[in-house]
Amino acid sequence: MAERKTPVRDGVQIALGVAANTLVQAGHMGAVNAAGYVVPAADAVGLKVMGRIEQTVDNTGGGNGDLSVEILRRKAFKLKNSATSPVTVADIGGSVMVADSVTVAHDTTNDIPAGTCIGLEPDGVWVER
């Protein structure tokens, strides 16, 4: 094999297309659906959490990818703790699950991983993604 100049980027902040007829809001967890477009994170089969949505984008009335949104990754984000299945100190170092686009839980119906719990405070859970 010959040498190759392989393009590189840091991957911390990426732009992805927003799903058709979807509103995504700044500060919420963003996930990609089965088609690869951004939707608000939820406890829904097939979603893959990508990181934090950096600005509100309203693609209502638009098609898949008509608008893009910046997603911040490879950071720790403080999210709300579930009241029904709370994350506890015992979860530090392990995966926590998406309850909704701003809330994580110990477990949920579909167990969509939000990221790794790296800390717990009275007002939220630190999740690395």
C-alpha positions as CSV (number, residue, x, y, z in Angstrom):
1,M,0.0,0.0,0.0
2,A,1.1,3.5,-0.8
3,E,1.2,6.4,1.6
4,R,-2.0,8.5,1.7
5,K,-2.8,11.9,2.9
6,T,-5.9,11.1,4.9
7,P,-8.2,14.1,5.7
8,V,-8.8,14.7,9.4
9,R,-11.2,16.7,11.6
10,D,-11.7,16.7,15.3
11,G,-15.3,15.5,15.2
12,V,-16.2,17.6,18.3
13,Q,-18.7,19.8,16.5
14,I,-20.4,18.4,13.5
15,A,-23.2,19.4,11.2
16,L,-26.0,16.9,10.4
17,G,-29.2,17.2,8.5
18,V,-32.5,17.6,10.4
19,A,-35.3,15.1,9.8
20,A,-38.3,16.2,7.8
21,N,-41.0,18.1,9.7
22,T,-38.9,18.3,12.8
23,L,-38.1,21.0,15.3
24,V,-34.8,20.6,17.3
25,Q,-34.0,22.9,20.2
26,A,-30.7,24.2,21.5
27,G,-29.4,22.5,24.6
28,H,-31.4,19.2,24.0
29,M,-29.8,15.9,23.2
30,G,-29.9,15.2,19.5
31,A,-30.2,11.7,18.0
32,V,-30.2,10.4,14.5
33,N,-33.1,8.3,13.3
34,A,-32.8,5.1,11.2
35,A,-32.5,7.3,8.0
36,G,-29.6,9.2,9.5
37,Y,-31.3,12.6,10.2
38,V,-31.4,14.5,13.5
39,V,-34.4,14.3,15.8
40,P,-34.8,15.2,19.5
41,A,-33.5,12.3,21.6
42,A,-36.2,10.1,23.0
43,D,-36.8,6.6,24.4
44,A,-37.7,5.3,20.9
45,V,-36.4,2.2,19.1
46,G,-33.7,2.9,16.5
47,L,-32.4,6.3,17.7
48,K,-28.7,6.9,18.3
49,V,-27.7,9.8,20.5
50,M,-25.1,12.0,18.9
51,G,-24.6,14.9,21.4
52,R,-26.0,18.3,22.3
53,I,-27.9,20.4,19.8
54,E,-26.2,23.7,19.5
55,Q,-29.0,25.9,18.0
56,T,-32.7,25.7,17.5
57,V,-33.6,24.7,14.0
58,D,-37.2,24.4,12.7
59,N,-37.5,22.1,9.7
60,T,-41.3,22.0,10.0
61,G,-42.6,21.7,6.4
62,G,-39.1,20.8,5.2
63,G,-37.8,17.5,3.9
64,N,-35.0,15.3,5.3
65,G,-31.8,17.3,5.4
66,D,-33.3,20.5,4.0
67,L,-31.8,22.2,7.1
68,S,-28.7,21.3,9.2
69,V,-27.9,21.6,12.8
70,E,-24.6,21.7,14.7
71,I,-24.1,18.9,17.3
72,L,-21.5,19.1,20.0
73,R,-19.9,15.8,20.9
74,R,-17.2,14.3,23.1
75,K,-18.0,16.5,26.1
76,A,-19.9,16.1,29.4
77,F,-23.3,17.6,29.6
78,K,-25.5,18.1,32.7
79,L,-28.9,16.6,32.1
80,K,-32.0,16.2,34.3
81,N,-32.4,13.1,36.4
82,S,-35.5,10.9,35.9
83,A,-38.0,11.0,38.8
84,T,-39.3,7.5,37.9
85,S,-36.0,5.7,37.3
86,P,-33.3,7.9,38.8
87,V,-29.7,7.6,38.1
88,T,-27.8,7.0,41.4
89,V,-24.2,7.1,42.5
90,A,-24.0,3.4,41.6
91,D,-24.5,4.3,37.9
92,I,-21.2,6.4,37.8
93,G,-19.0,4.9,35.1
94,G,-21.8,3.1,33.4
95,S,-24.3,3.9,30.7
96,V,-27.4,5.9,31.4
97,M,-30.5,5.9,29.2
98,V,-32.6,8.6,27.4
99,A,-35.9,9.4,29.1
100,D,-36.5,12.4,26.8
101,S,-34.3,15.0,25.1
102,V,-33.2,16.6,28.4
103,T,-33.6,13.8,30.9
104,V,-31.6,10.6,31.6
105,A,-32.6,7.5,33.6
106,H,-31.2,4.4,35.1
107,D,-33.3,2.4,32.7
108,T,-36.2,2.9,30.3
109,T,-38.5,0.9,28.1
110,N,-36.2,0.9,25.1
111,D,-32.8,1.6,26.9
112,I,-31.4,4.1,24.3
113,P,-27.9,4.9,25.7
114,A,-27.4,8.7,26.4
115,G,-23.8,8.2,27.4
116,T,-21.6,7.5,30.4
117,C,-22.5,8.9,33.8
118,I,-19.4,10.7,35.2
119,G,-21.1,12.5,38.1
120,L,-24.2,13.1,40.0
121,E,-25.4,16.4,41.6
122,P,-28.6,17.4,43.3
123,D,-29.7,19.2,40.1
124,G,-28.6,16.8,37.5
125,V,-26.5,14.0,36.0
126,W,-23.2,14.6,34.2
127,V,-23.2,12.5,31.1
128,E,-20.3,12.1,28.8
129,R,-21.1,11.7,25.1
